[in-house]
Every structure is written in structure tokens, then in C-alpha cells.
Amino acid sequence: MRIRPVANDQEIRKAHEIESIVYTKESAATLEAFQMRKQVFGSYFLVAEIESEHEIVGVTNGVKLHHRDLADESIKQGVEFAVNGQYFCLLTIAVLPTYQRRGIATALLKSVIRIAREEGLKGIVLMCEEHLISFYEQHGFRYAAPSASVHGGIQWHEMNLLWK
């Protein structure tokens, strides 16, 4: 498996397809949001590829923010962002169901953490569903609070990994 930046529009569509499979229709980002994330924050738009099969099986992306507050519904669609923000807001980690529990999400997350540190950001913030809290805690994230956001009818939980 190889983690690498998304390369072209076809791969953006494949990444969006994965998001649409993993997330509910109400909580999945639009293709337009994915295109914007690639255009503006391309270094964080990564895919997991099974090299022997040339198949993309996972994706991660997000936006930068000037703040750690995640209550605004527009964040989930990538409408609110700051090109020079000091925090990376992780909006997507999605792995095709047949490839889950193989360390792919972990590899994607570790890559995002490495990039954020290399770019000198203050940290990473995210919202996740309750069943994913322990996954993020295993990677150093701290639970912040239940989120005020109910995007897609889901109760989200805010977490962060801060180093500055």
C-alpha cells in the first residue's frame, strides 16, 4: 500500500465515491467540496493505493482554519477555510469497507499529522462519530467536547491534537 497525493480529477472522483460509500448521504461532502479541497489544500488530499492492483481504497482531506472552533456547519462542506490557517481541520478519513481494519486509516492519519507538523501548524482538529473516539485517542488526539454541530443528523464529537 502507498499513501500519496491525489493526482487528477479521475482520482478526485474515486475519492469522492469512497466518501459516498463510507459516509451517509447527509454527511458526505459534495464533489465540489472535494475539488476545492484538492485545489486549495492539495498537500493534505491523500489517497491510499493498493499498488499491485492500482486501486485507490482510502482517502483523507480537509481544510485549514485560523481557529479550533468546529461548530459552524459550513466547515463540514469546506465552505469556511483559511488558506494560511494555523490548524488543519481533518474532514475526511474514509476507507472502502472491504479494506477496513488493515491499518489504512492509520497510515492516512499519520501522513496528515506528519505534513501538518512539517508545515509548522499548531495542530489538527476534527469532528468524529462516537465509535471513532478511541481510534483517534490511540493516535494522540484528545477529546474536547460533544460538538454543537449536528451535520447530517449525527452527533459529532470534537477532538484535537495540538503541539504548539
Salt bridges, closest charged atoms under 4 A:
GLU11 OE2 - ARG4 NH2 2.70
GLU17 OE2 - LYS14 NZ 3.54
GLU49 OE1 - ARG2 NH2 2.98
GLU49 OE1 - ARG4 NE 3.10
GLU51 OE2 - ARG2 NE 3.80
GLU73 OE1 - HIS151 ND1 3.66
GLU80 OE2 - HIS67 NE2 2.59
GLU118 OE1 - ARG114 NH1 3.32
GLU119 OE1 - LYS64 NZ 2.98
